Amino acid sequence: MKILLISAAAFFYAWFSGNDVLTGRWESRPSERGSVTGVVFKTDSTFEGYVNKKPFATGKYTLENDVFTFVDNGCDGKPGSYRIIFFSNSDSLRFQPISDSCEGRRQGMSRLVMGRVK
């Protein structure tokens, strides 16, 4: 019975919360050096990235199904496209490159795993 109630609650939460699983604050775990990378995805399709609470990137994004496409203020305005993979009840995410000609950004994002900050 308990499992049925939990399943029903999860279903109704998913049904009524809509498809906006990305909006909000996401952060990585501290790296070996203690750095925390974070991103705030806003409802107006903009984002702000930071490392240790210091801003380093801003831009605009789209999310269609699982394809995350964006342009930020780095990499000479080159866009990047990634498959966004949500896991752990959509409280964690990682990026799989589809197309990004900015080598440094592609390498960094390919290693990045983030969790939702509540």
C-alpha positions as a Markdown table, in Angstrom:
| # | Residue | x | y | z |
|---|---|---|---|---|
| 1 | Met | 0.0 | 0.0 | 0.0 |
| 2 | Lys | 2.8 | 2.4 | 0.9 |
| 3 | Ile | 4.5 | 1.8 | -2.5 |
| 4 | Leu | 1.2 | 2.5 | -4.3 |
| 5 | Leu | 0.8 | 5.8 | -2.4 |
| 6 | Ile | 4.4 | 6.9 | -3.2 |
| 7 | Ser | 4.0 | 6.0 | -6.8 |
| 8 | Ala | 0.7 | 7.9 | -7.1 |
| 9 | Ala | 2.3 | 11.0 | -5.4 |
| 10 | Ala | 5.3 | 10.8 | -7.8 |
| 11 | Phe | 2.9 | 10.5 | -10.8 |
| 12 | Phe | 0.8 | 13.5 | -9.8 |
| 13 | Tyr | 3.9 | 15.6 | -9.1 |
| 14 | Ala | 5.3 | 14.8 | -12.5 |
| 15 | Trp | 1.9 | 15.4 | -14.1 |
| 16 | Phe | 1.2 | 18.8 | -12.5 |
| 17 | Ser | 4.7 | 20.2 | -12.4 |
| 18 | Gly | 4.9 | 20.4 | -16.2 |
| 19 | Asn | 7.9 | 19.7 | -18.4 |
| 20 | Asp | 10.2 | 22.4 | -17.0 |
| 21 | Val | 12.7 | 20.2 | -15.3 |
| 22 | Leu | 15.7 | 22.5 | -16.1 |
| 23 | Thr | 14.7 | 25.8 | -14.5 |
| 24 | Gly | 16.5 | 26.5 | -11.2 |
| 25 | Arg | 19.9 | 26.3 | -9.7 |
| 26 | Trp | 22.3 | 23.4 | -10.4 |
| 27 | Glu | 25.7 | 22.7 | -8.9 |
| 28 | Ser | 28.5 | 20.2 | -9.2 |
| 29 | Arg | 30.2 | 18.6 | -6.2 |
| 30 | Pro | 33.4 | 20.2 | -5.2 |
| 31 | Ser | 36.3 | 19.2 | -7.4 |
| 32 | Glu | 39.7 | 17.9 | -6.1 |
| 33 | Arg | 40.7 | 21.6 | -5.8 |
| 34 | Gly | 37.5 | 22.5 | -4.0 |
| 35 | Ser | 35.8 | 24.4 | -6.9 |
| 36 | Val | 32.1 | 24.2 | -7.3 |
| 37 | Thr | 30.6 | 24.9 | -10.7 |
| 38 | Gly | 27.0 | 26.1 | -10.9 |
| 39 | Val | 24.4 | 27.3 | -13.3 |
| 40 | Val | 21.1 | 29.1 | -12.8 |
| 41 | Phe | 18.6 | 28.3 | -15.6 |
| 42 | Lys | 15.9 | 30.9 | -15.8 |
| 43 | Thr | 12.3 | 30.7 | -17.2 |
| 44 | Asp | 13.2 | 33.3 | -19.9 |
| 45 | Ser | 15.6 | 30.8 | -21.5 |
| 46 | Thr | 18.7 | 32.6 | -20.2 |
| 47 | Phe | 21.3 | 31.2 | -17.9 |
| 48 | Glu | 24.2 | 32.4 | -15.6 |
| 49 | Gly | 27.2 | 30.1 | -14.9 |
| 50 | Tyr | 29.5 | 30.6 | -11.9 |
| 51 | Val | 32.5 | 29.0 | -10.2 |
| 52 | Asn | 32.7 | 29.3 | -6.5 |
| 53 | Lys | 29.8 | 31.9 | -6.6 |
| 54 | Lys | 31.8 | 34.1 | -9.1 |
| 55 | Pro | 30.0 | 34.6 | -12.4 |
| 56 | Phe | 31.9 | 33.5 | -15.5 |
| 57 | Ala | 29.3 | 32.9 | -18.3 |
| 58 | Thr | 25.9 | 34.1 | -19.4 |
| 59 | Gly | 23.8 | 33.1 | -22.4 |
| 60 | Lys | 20.6 | 31.9 | -23.9 |
| 61 | Tyr | 19.4 | 28.3 | -24.3 |
| 62 | Thr | 16.7 | 26.1 | -25.7 |
| 63 | Leu | 15.7 | 22.7 | -24.5 |
| 64 | Glu | 13.7 | 20.5 | -27.0 |
| 65 | Asn | 13.1 | 17.0 | -25.7 |
| 66 | Asp | 16.6 | 16.1 | -24.5 |
| 67 | Val | 18.6 | 18.4 | -26.8 |
| 68 | Phe | 20.1 | 21.4 | -25.0 |
| 69 | Thr | 21.4 | 24.1 | -27.4 |
| 70 | Phe | 22.9 | 27.4 | -26.2 |
| 71 | Val | 25.1 | 30.3 | -27.0 |
| 72 | Asp | 27.1 | 31.9 | -24.2 |
| 73 | Asn | 29.5 | 34.9 | -23.9 |
| 74 | Gly | 32.5 | 32.7 | -24.5 |
| 75 | Cys | 33.8 | 30.8 | -27.5 |
| 76 | Asp | 33.4 | 33.7 | -29.9 |
| 77 | Gly | 29.6 | 33.2 | -30.0 |
| 78 | Lys | 29.8 | 29.6 | -31.3 |
| 79 | Pro | 26.7 | 27.6 | -30.3 |
| 80 | Gly | 26.9 | 24.2 | -28.6 |
| 81 | Ser | 24.4 | 21.3 | -28.7 |
| 82 | Tyr | 24.3 | 18.6 | -26.1 |
| 83 | Arg | 22.0 | 15.8 | -25.1 |
| 84 | Ile | 21.0 | 16.5 | -21.6 |
| 85 | Ile | 20.7 | 13.3 | -19.5 |
| 86 | Phe | 18.6 | 13.6 | -16.3 |
| 87 | Phe | 18.9 | 10.9 | -13.7 |
| 88 | Ser | 18.2 | 10.3 | -10.0 |
| 89 | Asn | 14.6 | 11.4 | -10.3 |
| 90 | Ser | 15.6 | 14.3 | -12.5 |
| 91 | Asp | 17.6 | 15.8 | -9.6 |
| 92 | Ser | 20.9 | 15.3 | -11.4 |
| 93 | Leu | 22.1 | 15.9 | -14.9 |
| 94 | Arg | 25.0 | 15.5 | -17.3 |
| 95 | Phe | 25.7 | 16.6 | -20.8 |
| 96 | Gln | 26.6 | 14.5 | -23.8 |
| 97 | Pro | 28.1 | 16.4 | -26.8 |
| 98 | Ile | 26.2 | 16.5 | -30.0 |
| 99 | Ser | 27.9 | 19.4 | -31.7 |
| 100 | Asp | 30.3 | 22.0 | -30.2 |
| 101 | Ser | 33.3 | 23.4 | -32.1 |
| 102 | Cys | 34.6 | 25.0 | -28.9 |
| 103 | Glu | 37.1 | 22.4 | -27.7 |
| 104 | Gly | 37.6 | 23.7 | -24.1 |
| 105 | Arg | 33.9 | 24.1 | -23.5 |
| 106 | Arg | 33.1 | 20.6 | -24.9 |
| 107 | Gln | 35.7 | 19.0 | -22.7 |
| 108 | Gly | 34.5 | 20.8 | -19.6 |
| 109 | Met | 30.8 | 20.0 | -20.2 |
| 110 | Ser | 31.5 | 16.4 | -21.0 |
| 111 | Arg | 32.9 | 15.9 | -17.5 |
| 112 | Leu | 30.3 | 18.0 | -15.7 |
| 113 | Val | 27.7 | 16.3 | -13.5 |
| 114 | Met | 25.4 | 18.6 | -11.6 |
| 115 | Gly | 22.6 | 18.2 | -9.0 |
| 116 | Arg | 19.6 | 20.4 | -8.4 |
| 117 | Val | 20.0 | 22.8 | -5.5 |
| 118 | Lys | 16.8 | 22.9 | -3.4 |
